[in-house]
C-alpha cells in the first residue's frame, strides 16, 4: 500500500496534478486532498473509493454501472 509521499511521487512521475487526477476519476479535488492528508476517513464511501484507486489501501469499488472492481496497490486486478 502506498503512503501519501508514494502517491504524490507517482503523480509527479506521470506529470499530472492531484486536481487532474481527481477530475479524471470523478472526485472533487478537495476530497482527494482530505483523504491524502488524513482529514477524511477512508473506511467507506467516497473516501474509501479515493484511497483504493490511489493505492493507499486494497479493496473493491463499484463503477458507474454497479460492477465490482478489485484493486491491489492501486492496480485493478
C-alpha positions in Angstrom: 0.0 0.0 0.0 1.2 3.5 -0.8 1.9 6.4 1.5 1.0 9.9 0.8 4.5 10.5 -0.5 4.3 7.5 -2.7 1.1 8.8 -4.3 2.5 12.3 -4.8 5.7 10.9 -6.3 3.7 8.7 -8.6 1.5 11.5 -9.8 4.6 13.7 -10.3 6.2 10.9 -12.3 3.2 10.8 -14.6 3.2 14.6 -14.9 -0.3 15.1 -13.5 -1.6 17.1 -10.6 -3.9 16.0 -7.9 -6.6 18.2 -9.4 -6.2 16.5 -12.8 -6.3 13.0 -11.2 -9.4 14.0 -9.3 -11.1 15.3 -12.4 -10.2 12.2 -14.5 -11.7 9.9 -11.8 -14.8 12.0 -11.0 -13.8 13.2 -7.5 -13.5 16.7 -6.1 -10.0 18.0 -5.6 -10.8 18.9 -2.0 -12.0 15.4 -1.1 -8.8 13.9 -2.6 -6.6 16.3 -0.6 -8.7 15.5 2.5 -8.0 11.7 2.0 -4.3 12.3 1.3 -4.0 14.4 4.4 -5.9 12.1 6.7 -8.8 14.6 7.3 -11.3 12.3 5.6 -11.8 8.7 6.7 -11.2 6.2 4.0 -13.2 3.4 5.6 -16.3 3.8 3.4 -18.0 5.9 0.8 -16.1 8.4 -1.4 -13.0 8.4 0.9 -12.7 4.6 0.5 -13.0 4.9 -3.3 -10.3 7.5 -3.5 -7.9 5.6 -1.2 -8.4 2.4 -3.1 -7.9 4.0 -6.5 -4.8 5.9 -5.3 -3.4 2.6 -3.9 -3.4 3.8 -0.3 -5.4 0.7 0.6 -6.5 -2.5 -1.1 -10.2 -3.0 -1.7 -13.1 -3.0 -4.1 -15.1 -0.2 -5.6 -18.1 -0.1 -7.9 -18.1 1.6 -11.3 -20.9 3.7 -12.7 -22.8 0.6 -13.7 -22.6 -1.1 -10.3 -19.9 -3.6 -11.3 -17.4 -4.5 -8.6 -13.8 -3.7 -9.4 -11.0 -5.0 -7.2 -7.8 -3.0 -6.7 -4.5 -4.0 -5.0 -1.9 -1.4 -4.6 -3.9 1.0 -6.8 -3.9 -1.5 -9.7 -7.0 -3.2 -11.0 -6.9 -6.9 -10.6 
